[in-house]
């Protein structure tokens, strides 16, 4: 399978796979610190927004306040390391 199918950030064929890389580049142009550590601050913010807003809004999880803080920390650490 080609790397483009996995959202290769160097893939610029104009498809939806380009969107995350484009958003990261635009955000980093305004706030260069988001690129620190291979983009870890950016990944953390995106993961936080997805977990706290996107997934509960879509009805795929309970509200964030129903989880213990330790669960949030473990989830964020997992997303930072695996992204």
N, C-alpha and C positions, 0 to 999 in steps of 0.2 A: 504494500500500500504506500502511496506517495506521502511525503511529509506534508503536502498541501492539505490532505484529508484530515490531518491532525491539527490544523490551525497554525501552520508554520508562519511565524511573524515575517518571514521574508517573502511570503506568497502575496503578491499584489495584483491579483487578477480581477479585483473589483467585486469579489463575492463577499458574503457575510463573514467568511473566515477572516477577512481583513479588518473587520470592525474593532475587535479588542486591541490589536496592535496600533490601529489608527488612534483610538481613544487614549491609549497609553502615551503615544508620541505627543499628542496634543496636550495632555495633562503635564507631561514632563517638560514641554516647552515653556509652560507657564510657571511650573514649580519644579525646578531641577532636582530637588531633594527626593522626589518620587522615584527617581532612577537609582538611588543609592542601593547598594547591596543587590544588584541585579533586578531592581524594581520591586523589592520586598515591601516597601511602604505602599506602593500602588496596589500590589496584590492583597495586602492587608485591608486596605480601604474597600476594594471591590468585594472581597470576601465578607467583610462586615456588612456592607450594604445588601449583598445578596442574602445573607443569613437573617438579618434583622428586618428587612423590608420585602425583598422579592419572593422568597420561598413562603413565608407566612401569608403574604397577600395572595399568592397563587393557591393557597389552601393545602400546601404540601407538608406543612409542619405546624406545630402549636406556636403560639406567640412566644417571642424570645424571653419574656419574663417568666415563663413556665419552666425554664431550664435553670439548673444551678450554674453559678459562675464558673465552676471548674469545667463543666461541659463546654461552655463557650471558649474558654482558654484552650482546651484540648483541640477543639474544632479549628480555631484560628491557627494554632501551631501546625496542625496537619495540612491546612491549605497553604501556609507559607512555605513549608518544606516540599510539598509535592507539586507545587505550581511551577 
